[in-house]
Amino acid sequence: GFVLTVTVVREAVDEFRRYKRDKEMNSQLYSKLTVRGKVQVKSSDIQVGDLIIVEKNQRIPSDMVFLRTSEKTGSCFIRTDQLDGETDWKLKVAVSCTQRLPALGDLFSINAYVYAQKPQLDIHSFEGTFTREDSDPAVHESLSIENTLWASTVVASGTVIGVVIYTGKETRSVMNTSNPKNKVGLLDLELNQLTKALFLALVALSVVMVTLQGFVGPWYRNLFRFLLLFSYIIPISLRVNLDMGKAAYGWMIMKDDNIPGTVVRTSTIPEELGRLVYLLTDKTGTLTQNEMIFKRLHLGTVSYGTDTMDEIQSHIINSYSQVHSQNTGNSTSSTPSRKPQSSAPKVRKSVSSRIHEAVKAIALCHNVTPVYESRAGVSGETEYAEVDQDFSDENRTYQASSPDEVTLVQWTESVGLTLVNRDLTSMQLKTPGGHILTYYILQIFPFTSESKRMGIIVRDESSGEITFYMKGADVAMSTIVQYNDWLEEECGNMAREGLRTLVVAKKSLTEEQYQDFESRYNQAKLSIHDRNLKVAAVVESLEREMELLCLTGVEDQLQADVRPTLEMLRNAGIKIWMLTGDKLETATCIAKSSHLVSRTQDIHIFRPVTTRGEAHLELNAFRRKHDCALVISGDSLEVCLKYYEHEFVELACQCPAVVCCRCSPTQKAHIVKLLQHHTGKRTCAIGDGGNDVSMIQAADCGIGIEGKEGKQASLAADFSITQFKHIGRLLMVHGRNSYKRSAALGQFVMHRGLIISTMQAVFSSVFYFASVPLYQGFLMVGYATIYTMFPVFSLVLDQDVKPEMALLYPELYKDLTKGRSLSFKTFLIWVLISIYQGGILMYGALLLFESEFVHVVAISFTALILTELLMVALTIRTWHWLMVVAEFLSLGCYVASLAFLNEYFGIGRVSFGAFLDVAFITTVTFLWKVSAITVVSCLPLYILKYLKRKFSPPSYSKLTS
């Protein structure tokens, strides 16, 4: 009963903590719009059909259709990092029918309904319709993904009002998280196997005893008596000891000053940390900090790094001051070095003007909106009509759908050209001199993952010049810009430094050229068939012979010490897989810069495949390569797993590193399960966002990082850490110690039970196979608890390698994954030791005590206790002062109990107090006989151990000597 209680209490505490965290999440308050006005509701009480108001920076409680917003444009940004791990903001559009209503209350005066498809897994698609019936004719609007607000995303701008369509288990974010399973450590499973073996041994032994009796009389009754006598073979106290051990390891991990803030949420599996072979990690926020930094501007002949940005700043200030001095006398020319004959761009320009052009292009070609938090605390409600409005720097923030763009705009601000205002038709820049330049936006071509570039056509208000600016990935841009000899090489150089590169180019258009383009463009937009192709063809007619302005390099900063940590894990024989929702280029770039893929390795990029044949060809192409990292996208992965699951997993497992990009949350979990199923090795998943939760729960050991993306992952994980670099110490030191200690502890507890059963067996066989207990009940209980509990449990403090050593030589970790500390081999060795010692103790006691036969109990039991204490001393690798205390404490307890518990040392039921007088215990004969038996039972083992250490030392002892 005690055993179960300990286990149940520990599990219950874990569960209760989880329950409290969930309660906290479910009782957040939201405003619900009713006919009577706004009401506060708990998020757990929201139902389908409610109209919910969500403020800026609030989490959206359930899946909604976006009806209206406080923003003028009728659209708002949301952050989806908890859903798909992408950090860029997504633009969502309100249903225009409800957005056009004059006031909030009018939502109740119309008669309309929303049709939504049944709940699905896919977070990137939605089909529905919005129908307003009371207008003539009825208004039908189609709803797509851009009209939806999924649960667990965060509103990034304005206030939104939506109608709830899915709640609870039907929301996209919940459908994408799998149900957590109860995790059981490998060590526990192995110990279970051994316990089963012991049970069989117990039955066999009892049957042998009864057979030797010759099946006389009521033999089945004797069989059961033997079963009870030998029941100590089965280590019942093993569970209690291990559970207390696990609690101790958890406490040690949390108290470790080198990894502050680490929390153990599942206390059942600390030993798993020592057995990991596969580490699956998320990229954004786990390996990278998710903060972009502008690192380099390259103009072909000159390159500016972080230390030379001040030169750019002075160039910009000069060129703009020239403009304004010219403007006072002659207001036509607006940019320096721009002569009226713009038809001859072949003239080499001065560096200053080239920098000017490049910076202006970066400041104009983007999709960023500056937002002002007005000081009064009213957000986004006040009208900004005048130019002299509050454009002060301290309350301006930028909003965009990708962090890269914000970084570029912040950089232009730092060198003097500031984006101060933007709406759908125009943009305003502030020069270093404080003048405001206005540009009208004529067209925008947004970034798509197919085109890999974005373009914008602007008209300068002061001069009326029309310019087409463009920026994009080097792959896409290299064919569009005019011939040059440096672009490809410099892009390669920057990519090797781990920078994300963007190529910026421009083209000046005359009024006629633009008008011609616009008419063709609008015509293409109205076509019914192949609209996308026709539009793309028209835009491509502009994208020719563009003037290359510059190349920018932005760095997504890695978390502290990611490189050495990954290096250490790789040396420890752990295979690292990176599963990310990000784009292929970015993922490859981070894999290189974080040294996930070492410098010398090739990267094999798995081409996109859609059919069985293509997958077959690609797999064959990949099979020919050796020792190269694999990069594969989520869609291709699905295809490969559908047709060639076994072959693909086999190939991928041989790779030193694998990167899967564009993975959905369920795919991440699926990959974890595949690895477990195919390799049977232990996996560990580490992530920091809501999109990593299902992967963390599917893995044998889930680690969550408390990051910018919120706490969802760290709450669902078994271990939560504050920084990625802590994982090294967690595995190398704590994982190693927990596994080694639990293995020693488990085997020792088994040995403790076996030795006493052996003595019982010898005793019974000497006495004509009588089923008489050797020791009374109290002695047996005392043996398992008070006499030997402390020393055996002090094995929890044992360590074979100092933490510094374990971190310095991560190769030591490889030995652990083979599982040699606890296997049938080591177990059999312990069984043999137990049989040998039990036999020696019993026979010794019987041989030496022919005369006073009654003293056998006292002598054998004393020898037994001493043997146990010595065996603990023999097993320990590194002494700790508490261990010594435990040894002496147990010995003291035993000696004290000898004096008080006389009657127990008599034989059988008859308690002759006289037989065990204190006088006998203190005699010299008693002492020397006990010592002799103990020496015979322990000395050979000490000698064997010494020889083993000499002739086949374990790998770690070679380092410590």
Steps between C-alpha positions, in 0.01 A plus 500: 500500500781740594666439164189598304431800722842649430449460125142627500581807707784598271290462184211689663721798580611517135138479382377764743763747384389446141136547600580832664681625190207402275256669734702819477480488119126425495392775735634795300231764447375622160235755400193353335270725302127454572189702421535664841862598446834347605519219754811335647515122448758237593668341202364161608141630469527626141260323263460475124317805364622743768632837388833546678707818521875444518731789588855554373752252645224270626495135404207393286297249705337293223480478123306798366389665176633856495205742479638845570798690637585842639768546232408734212616257234260225607785262564730414787817308573515190717798308638480128431823373655311276745316335213752442222829626642533778242586828663386731227166674552209391283259750348132412556210671324160571655182393321425813298124480549529537879805728490294755302228523769506846665520386866567196716139465614383462141632144504175411675276687259593291196377151426792287386655160545841338455548159342826327598645167386539220752805520731825397330867458575639736238577840652569657160159456341137586571184508292180671603243757397348805663142573398298809588135432435323826587655707223366506149642303324654267763875551543719188465868526591744216479716452809855375466796457731561876509162562667572262786663551839621169637519433872833550683612771259551853634350822364790729411312814395167662584195340655316222319147366521425150378229239507607169654482201262706228675568453871676253726614180333390622156739795483789469256765535768357218715445271202869543422616390844498131571383350829789462742591145590627388836872483466687204642877499504705231331670416829165425663410269212832317532457460875151364437651236272748399769227485765304262277810283472532503879139395540561198277809418706289514817243256365771269368685499834184418694413215265854362532471510881169314497636244254799436723259443787358230279144635483421358849171582664320820411776609259305787343471658843878475533535648151319811609697520823820493297361765266443722802838423656689583182279796410785730596649419161252745352623848586185675614696784654657560158215729392517710816875530477489598134218749552689666781810492285318674214373765737857551616631536143225749422596700805867494399417622148292789632766593754786501247635856488653449157159457340279747690127502442479134399175335605429127508133457416487123457696342780472144365760512224825671600696189392380549143732798476791260505382278217417737214606427143285743300449864587225673303512874529291790381686789335324828567545610859680178596822519301450864399394793713259618238651847495634625171803726482611692192858395440621597155430722203691415182509735201718292271818699547460587867367299788381652827490298820372579846808705587477729195129591510592853612655562154167420336332737741731788409450432127123511546512823702720662234290396206177619658646831615614554135146433382351752732757769424423447130130501573512850648618642168367249253210287605490258207793269571439287808781249515867571457697362208180440308558693176201568270627245248399187693539296183873445554540288816839371383691792649679388817342681793677617808490275805295757685217502250500123476463471875222756485313304235547171684380632834201670338408174325518306827290768671230482231486139385320314777167426657556666837259732680615734776260502796483768764397435856349834588598613847141539619471124482243498220647261249452566132175694543624858449509645152835618366416753231774759536862445418605659829346210695689315771762322288729481803730200501434359842146379444537366147496127436504321168260229391571260220446144401866408536764597755756542218309792351466678835875466549573664164268793575644542849844506343408777254366690801833459676693644203263795472215415263190430708170351392246713686166427341338254266153430374361317200598766245801685634810491717689776676869503581676743731848616395783565748419871468144441619331551161217268402513336156179354363479213253179374341467121482378409154527120514619235744600147403513304826754237592396141428694184563491421126627835371739552796494878441288806560464816296350846537445788256512848658470854370705773667264784593751781450646396163230269364757232414370143489730227630454124520687356799550135561663277757520125528709189538817476292369194313204697369674834447818392325318459166310829533781746566750626243810293445756531780793300624467517877148410608525122507836492672404749771170322567695180554739676736217644708313172515812333635504756780145396580338819373168512319555690177266724303583656164360850441452642149315783330381620161389849402182512294370779281136604528416325167669176603305496823163576339557222248590259781200599712247440223645156422518415872137591567390304195688194624345535844150477353563189291312188609731224379860464627480834676815444705707406197388802299564743786844350557580534130409870502712567810787309346497737203615767746753279677771531237839668501450646846778703654663311787529729802627296790500176690391496865594244763285445807588259778251304704698484820562156641426432865797525732750215457296307245809400301702344782187330634414341165866405457495332841179312429635381168817373663284320753362295214160667502351548155335838466197563282369850448128520435381848413203676343736741327606532138759271350762772440477634855512152650809406298664827591443449874610138478834620365549792734410301810746227395218247495663407171876523529705710258632211298171318449295514186134583521263296288185698432219256428314627194124552534323176408131433454470154350629156579736493201663831584547392861664178383748688278584755768557231764736321264689822432530556874614143565811557288626776726697425812525693824297796389226689678147475369264794452142410413172688496184385676306421183774286347538324833130407499535349151810300595340368817187403312678276252848425633476543876748231601764588237479870572535467876790260458685745275420802714622329816845458348530874443703704747230768496153536350307822446128486430353834403139612457384240755154518650465428875346158436780414257758573767329255734472247219874513436569437869272195500665370182844516657380322811326233296780434249812535713368410844743758638412773748399837358497845653310799362579858589298805402355823629173574320148367500578338167755273670266366765391186317861416414605550862221275625571229245870473582636276775633808668362844426690817586335841476673835491333798660539740212349802334232285345326452834496217749292238324789272414672524835174413676437192287858376528654257747790733568494873445821700460567868444770477234602254234858475626380343827406185314867398487536483875153354542589199285873454555500546878152446638389248240814298551482507878129418519537200275815362660366547852161349433662201332727442800215557744264265321748216480606544857146477629458179301822363639380580852190284452685219326763460768248443778300260284815300430565474872143385556540237228825368648345497846195308382700244306726432799194442716349231282315754281288622785296809411605683816595870487859574588439850629196632681280764337646796679856414400392474137330839509792653682737349246323660207454837667687627796818291481583538133268767362724805552824363357325349199308818437819704535598352162288786369789732587755293312666638189756329281626808318533857617257737321792691347634177352161398362466836324858500376477152350146466366612175330443331837128542437515254209560211739179574684280469193610139461329431831784304655450616857191288532464196277443128543875456514552732796188360661630143481828608652309641796294180528818293517646734762182465708496122478868480591466733794178348629646154484822600677317685778264213576745214467758692695257561782396135508856367484646722768212454744456132553497542877263788566269437209249758614746779434492439125238771455694766684825422325369465145286813530786710635729377224226573248462860609876553494523344154229730370673808637831392351335429166361853488850628568625278219247635248560866572732677258533840662453547871277768645495586870132409526584147384741450785243636744240258360730201536582572863143593584374163378771313686415694816130421462574132467731480802243686710219269392711191586502609859126567520335237282626188671212266440518536125830324475370175639411226255144427399204616703657419836668807634771401743616838620780319679651373177576842371653668795701813443787306647513270199500785249790666670712184508806480281382182326187672376701790366767298322256258349284779359809675365629182339172434318477860385856499368446175310183638342645838402873470445484304170272768357738775596785312336296438184399862482861612538612267220218616272598863557859407416439296187191656340446843647181685400549784252453777751773377736755553223415869509492550874836343577 
